[in-house]
Amino acid sequence: MKTKLSLLVIILVTSTLASGVAHAYLLDQYFGVNPTLTYINAWNSGAGIYSGYQFTAGSLNPTLHTATTDVQVNDWFGRWDGTVGDYTSYPGTGTYPSGEEPYDTEAYYFDDDGTNLYFAVVMGFPSPASGLFNDDRLNINVVQGDFAIDLPGGSGQTDSWGFGYDYGVDLVDENRPASGNVNSLASNTLGNGVYRTTDGWYLGTPANAVNPTTANPSNSFTNFDPSYNGGAGVTSLGSATTNWYQLSLPHQENNWNTYVVEITIPRAILPNLRRGDALQYHWLMGCRNDGDNAAAYMTGSGDIDTPEPGTLALMLTAAGPLGLWIRRRRKDKQS
C-alpha cells in the first residue's frame, strides 16, 4: 500500500508542475499562432500604386488553448506619405498607427495556468538589442517600451483611460533623463525584472509623442526605470522569462519586419490571483504612436482561468480528497 500511495502522490505532483512549464516560443508553441501572408498587388492607395504582403485574415488567431486564451487583434495594412503625413489604409484593415508599420501593434495574447501568466505581443518595433529605434523619416530616436500590468486591487499610477500601472516588466535598460527624450540606452540587454510600481512610470519620448486620441489625451506612460530617484515607488519582485525576436516570415508584412515580445511571469511572485479576476496589460513604444484614436490604442485584457494549485506541503498534511482518503485509511487500520 505504501508503494501505491507514494506513486499516487508523485503522479499528482508531477501533473501539477508539468502544467506550468515555460514554453520557449509562446506565440506558436503555446498559443498556436503561425501568421501567413497574402499579397496585395497594385492597390491604388490615393498616394500612388502600392503593393505588399498583408497578414492573411484569421492567421493571427490562436489555435491552441483557445478556450482560455484572451486575444485582441488590430492588423493595419497601408502606407504613410512622410512628406505630407497622409495615411491610406487598405479597405477592411485596422486603424492606422501614427508613423505607419513600425508603430503598429498587431495583436495581444494572454493565458494562465496554475504556475505562470503567459503574454505575447506582435508588433512592428525592433528590440533594444539594436539600440534605440531610429525613425529616419521623422529624424527621431524612439525608445522601446516596458510592459505594464494592471491587476485587481493595485495602487499604481493611473492614466486617463483608467489603466493602472500596478506592475511592470523592465524590458529596456534606458538612460532616463531628468526631462525630455530618452536619447540612449545603458545597455542593449533585454530585461526580465518584474516590479511592483506604485510610481515611476513616464513617457519615454515626450517631445515627439502623440496621444492615442487627439481630442482626449490619455496621459499614457511607456517606461519605468527601477534605479531612477533611488528606486522610489518601485519594488523588485523577481524575474520573468522574456523573448523579443523578429518573426520568421518569407516576406515583410506591409513592407516592414514583424517582431514578437513574449513574457512568462511566475504567479508565485505576484499577489494571489483568483479564478475570474480581470487584468489589463499593454506594451507601448516610447512615443505611444499606435494610433491617433482609441481603435488603434490597444490595451489587452483577460481573465484568470486557473486557480493557484495547493502546494505539496498542503497535500501531505491532508488537504483535499487525497488527505481525506489517507486519514480514513489510518482510521480503518487503527480500528
GIMO-V575626 format. One record per residue. N is the residue number from 1. RES is the residue in one small letter. OMEGA is omega in degrees with one decimal (999 if undefined). NEAR is the number of other C-alpha atoms within 12 Angstrom. D_FIRST is the distance of its C-alpha to the first C-alpha in whole Angstrom. Layout:
N:RES:OMEGA:NEAR:D_FIRST
N:RES:OMEGA:NEAR:D_FIRST
This chain:
1:m:178.4:10:0
2:k:-179.3:10:4
3:t:-179.9:9:5
4:k:-179.7:10:5
5:l:179.0:17:6
6:s:179.2:15:9
7:l:179.1:13:10
8:l:178.5:20:11
9:v:-179.5:25:12
10:i:179.8:18:14
11:i:-179.3:15:15
12:l:-179.6:22:17
13:v:-179.4:23:19
14:t:-179.3:16:20
15:s:178.1:17:21
16:t:-178.0:24:23
17:l:-176.8:21:25
18:a:-178.1:17:26
19:s:-175.9:21:28
20:g:-179.2:27:30
21:v:179.7:25:31
22:a:-178.3:28:35
23:h:-175.7:26:37
24:a:177.9:19:40
25:y:-173.5:29:42
26:l:-170.7:38:41
27:l:-178.0:43:44
28:d:-172.5:26:43
29:q:178.9:20:40
30:y:-177.0:34:39
31:f:178.4:35:41
32:g:179.8:22:42
33:v:178.0:31:46
34:n:-173.3:27:48
35:p:172.6:34:52
36:t:-172.3:23:55
37:l:174.5:25:58
38:t:-177.1:22:61
39:y:174.3:22:65
40:i:-171.2:23:68
41:n:170.7:15:71
42:a:174.9:15:74
43:w:178.4:21:74
44:n:-170.2:18:77
45:s:-175.5:23:75
46:g:175.2:17:79
47:a:-178.5:20:79
48:g:-180.0:16:79
49:i:-175.6:16:77
50:y:177.4:25:74
51:s:178.0:22:71
52:g:179.8:26:67
53:y:177.8:30:64
54:q:174.4:40:62
55:f:178.0:37:58
56:t:-178.9:21:57
57:a:178.3:22:57
58:g:-175.6:19:53
59:s:174.6:23:52
60:l:179.5:32:51
61:n:177.8:31:49
62:p:176.0:31:45
63:t:175.8:23:43
64:l:-179.8:23:39
65:h:-174.6:25:38
66:t:-178.2:18:41
67:a:-175.0:16:39
68:t:-178.0:25:39
69:t:172.8:34:41
70:d:-173.9:34:44
71:v:170.5:36:47
72:q:-178.2:31:51
73:v:174.1:33:54
74:n:-175.7:34:57
75:d:178.9:44:59
76:w:174.6:40:62
77:f:179.5:43:65
78:g:-178.5:42:68
79:r:179.8:36:71
80:w:177.1:31:72
81:d:-174.7:21:76
82:g:-177.9:18:76
83:t:-178.0:11:80
84:v:178.7:12:80
85:g:179.5:17:76
86:d:177.0:20:76
87:y:172.3:27:73
88:t:-174.6:32:73
89:s:174.9:28:69
90:y:-175.8:29:69
91:p:174.4:17:68
92:g:179.6:15:65
93:t:-177.4:24:63
94:g:-179.0:33:62
95:t:-172.8:35:64
96:y:172.1:39:66
97:p:174.5:45:65
98:s:-179.6:38:68
99:g:176.3:39:68
100:e:-164.4:40:67
101:e:178.9:40:64
102:p:-175.3:43:63
103:y:-175.9:44:62
104:d:171.3:47:61
105:t:-172.0:46:57
106:e:-171.9:47:56
107:a:173.1:43:52
108:y:176.5:43:49
109:y:177.0:49:46
110:f:170.5:43:43
111:d:179.3:39:39
112:d:166.3:43:36
113:d:-174.9:35:32
114:g:-174.2:31:30
115:t:-172.3:32:31
116:n:163.1:35:35
117:l:-176.1:43:38
118:y:179.2:43:40
119:f:171.6:48:43
120:a:178.8:48:46
121:v:175.1:44:50
122:v:-176.2:47:52
123:m:-176.0:44:56
124:g:-173.7:39:59
125:f:-179.4:44:59
126:p:-174.1:37:58
127:s:176.6:39:56
128:p:-179.9:34:57
129:a:-179.8:25:57
130:s:-179.0:22:60
131:g:175.8:26:62
132:l:177.5:34:63
133:f:178.7:32:64
134:n:176.6:21:68
135:d:-174.9:21:69
136:d:177.4:13:72
137:r:-179.4:17:74
138:l:179.9:20:74
139:n:176.6:12:74
140:i:169.7:22:71
141:n:-177.7:27:68
142:v:179.9:43:65
143:v:173.2:47:62
144:q:-176.6:49:58
145:g:172.5:44:57
146:d:-174.9:46:53
147:f:-175.0:48:51
148:a:-178.8:44:51
149:i:176.9:45:48
150:d:-178.2:38:49
151:l:179.3:30:46
152:p:176.3:27:45
153:g:-179.8:18:47
154:g:-178.6:25:48
155:s:-178.4:21:52
156:g:173.8:29:53
157:q:-178.9:31:57
158:t:177.2:26:57
159:d:-174.0:24:60
160:s:174.7:17:62
161:w:-177.4:23:60
162:g:178.6:19:57
163:f:179.5:30:55
164:g:-178.6:33:53
165:y:-172.5:44:53
166:d:-177.6:38:50
167:y:179.9:46:48
168:g:171.2:50:49
169:v:-174.6:47:48
170:d:-176.4:42:51
171:l:-168.7:42:51
172:v:178.2:44:55
173:d:-176.1:35:56
174:e:169.2:37:60
175:n:-176.7:27:62
176:r:177.8:29:63
177:p:176.1:22:67
178:a:175.4:15:68
179:s:178.3:14:70
180:g:-172.2:18:70
181:n:165.4:27:68
182:v:-176.0:37:66
183:n:-178.5:27:68
184:s:174.8:25:65
185:l:174.8:30:62
186:a:173.7:22:60
187:s:178.8:18:58
188:n:-178.1:23:57
189:t:176.0:23:53
190:l:-178.1:33:51
191:g:178.4:36:49
192:n:-178.6:29:46
193:g:177.7:34:46
194:v:-174.6:36:45
195:y:163.1:40:47
196:r:-172.3:39:47
197:t:174.7:38:51
198:t:178.0:28:53
199:d:172.1:29:56
200:g:177.3:35:58
201:w:180.0:41:58
202:y:179.0:38:61
203:l:-171.1:38:63
204:g:-177.7:43:63
205:t:-171.5:36:66
206:p:-171.8:30:68
207:a:-176.5:19:72
208:n:-172.4:25:71
209:a:171.2:37:68
210:v:173.9:33:69
211:n:178.1:35:67
212:p:171.0:33:65
213:t:-177.3:26:67
214:t:-178.2:17:71
215:a:-175.8:11:72
216:n:-178.9:16:69
217:p:-172.6:20:68
218:s:-175.6:25:64
219:n:-177.6:27:64
220:s:-179.4:41:61
221:f:-175.3:42:59
222:t:-171.6:44:58
223:n:165.6:44:57
224:f:-176.9:49:56
225:d:-175.2:43:56
226:p:-177.6:36:54
227:s:-175.3:20:57
228:y:177.6:21:60
229:n:178.4:16:61
230:g:180.0:11:59
231:g:-179.3:19:56
232:a:177.1:19:57
233:g:-177.1:26:55
234:v:-178.8:31:52
235:t:179.7:28:49
236:s:-179.7:25:46
237:l:-176.6:24:43
238:g:-173.9:23:41
239:s:171.3:25:41
240:a:168.2:32:41
241:t:-174.9:31:41
242:t:172.1:35:45
243:n:173.5:33:46
244:w:-171.3:37:50
245:y:175.0:29:51
246:q:179.1:26:54
247:l:-179.5:31:53
248:s:-179.8:18:53
249:l:-179.8:21:56
250:p:178.2:18:58
251:h:175.8:20:61
252:q:173.7:27:62
253:e:-179.4:38:61
254:n:176.9:36:64
255:n:179.5:26:66
256:w:177.9:28:63
257:n:178.5:27:60
258:t:-176.1:38:57
259:y:-178.8:33:54
260:v:169.3:36:51
261:v:178.8:44:49
262:e:-176.8:44:45
263:i:174.8:47:43
264:t:-176.7:39:40
265:i:176.3:39:39
266:p:179.6:31:36
267:r:-176.3:28:35
268:a:-178.2:24:34
269:i:177.8:23:38
270:l:175.7:31:39
271:p:-178.5:21:39
272:n:179.2:20:36
273:l:-178.0:29:37
274:r:176.7:22:36
275:r:-178.8:20:36
276:g:176.6:15:39
277:d:179.1:21:41
278:a:175.1:24:44
279:l:173.6:34:45
280:q:179.7:35:48
281:y:170.5:40:49
282:h:170.2:44:52
283:w:175.8:48:53
284:l:171.2:50:57
285:m:-169.5:49:59
286:g:176.5:43:62
287:c:177.3:42:64
288:r:-171.2:48:62
289:n:-178.5:46:64
290:d:169.7:44:62
291:g:173.5:36:65
292:d:178.6:30:68
293:n:-171.4:24:66
294:a:-177.5:25:63
295:a:-178.8:23:62
296:a:178.6:33:61
297:y:-170.1:40:60
298:m:169.4:43:56
299:t:179.6:38:54
300:g:176.7:36:50
301:s:179.9:28:48
302:g:178.9:31:44
303:d:173.4:30:42
304:i:-175.9:31:38
305:d:-171.7:26:36
306:t:175.2:26:32
307:p:176.9:21:31
308:e:-175.9:26:30
309:p:173.2:28:26
310:g:179.9:22:24
311:t:178.1:21:23
312:l:179.9:22:20
313:a:178.5:14:21
314:l:179.8:16:21
315:m:-176.6:23:18
316:l:176.5:24:16
317:t:170.5:17:18
318:a:173.4:21:17
319:a:175.7:18:20
320:g:-174.5:18:20
321:p:-178.9:17:17
322:l:179.4:23:14
323:g:178.2:21:15
324:l:-179.7:16:16
325:w:179.1:19:13
326:i:-177.8:24:11
327:r:179.3:18:14
328:r:179.4:15:14
329:r:-179.6:17:10
330:r:-179.2:14:12
331:k:179.3:11:15
332:d:-178.0:10:14
333:k:-179.5:9:12
334:q:-179.5:8:15
335:s:999:7:17
